Amino acid sequence: MRRRLRIPDLGGANAAILHRPHATVTALVRQLQAIGLEVDCHWPDLPASARAADYLFIDVDTAYDDQFPWEPGEAPLPTIALVGSEAPGRIEWLMNFGADAQILKPVGDGGVYSALLIARATFDARVELADEIDALKRRLGQRQTVVQAVAVLAARGKTENEAYEQLRGMAMAWRVSFEDAADRIVAAAKPTHQDESDHG
């Protein structure tokens, strides 16, 4: 099912701008303040406190990796690229950086509001997708545990299909995920230290 997008309330949000002093910055600040954002300008260094901002604007024409306290493509906030040069090297840098929206320079009297909304939606979707991928990786990692749990149940005289259905029934009865139920069964089947010493 497709996620429904909503327009966030931008009043009181904070924007950080990483751009040398320039008419572009003046125009950008004017628009952001008119929308209701608080603005902090930085150059050439981006302080660690900028991570707490709601949005980050960067000058693609002059930006470089060492200005950012994170790896390319891993910005912890919605990022909007200010693009002036279409030199291949600059566009390649931008693609690797992974901005969520862009505005072409020179910045005029419009475009900032829509860029903010697009950046927020793109960033949120990216974070949600990353979370889903992490969850899928965890579930794949638990697959071996499910196989072990089915083997434990099958060893009690059931077919593999019967053991699988029993595991499903246990998960429902315990009101836990399939994988958590498998974890419990495998943990319960492991010999305790007392059992080991009895056999020693």
Salt bridges, closest charged atoms under 4 A:
ASP59 OD2 - HIS19 NE2 3.62
ASP59 OD2 - ARG20 NH1 2.87
ASP59 OD1 - LYS105 NZ 2.64
ASP61 OD2 - LYS105 NZ 3.02
ASP100 OD1 - ARG126 NH2 2.94
ASP124 OD1 - ARG120 NH1 3.11
GLU128 OE1 - ARG3 NE 3.15
GLU165 OE1 - ARG168 NE 3.79
GLU179 OE2 - ARG139 NH2 2.95
GLU196 OE1 - HIS193 ND1 3.69
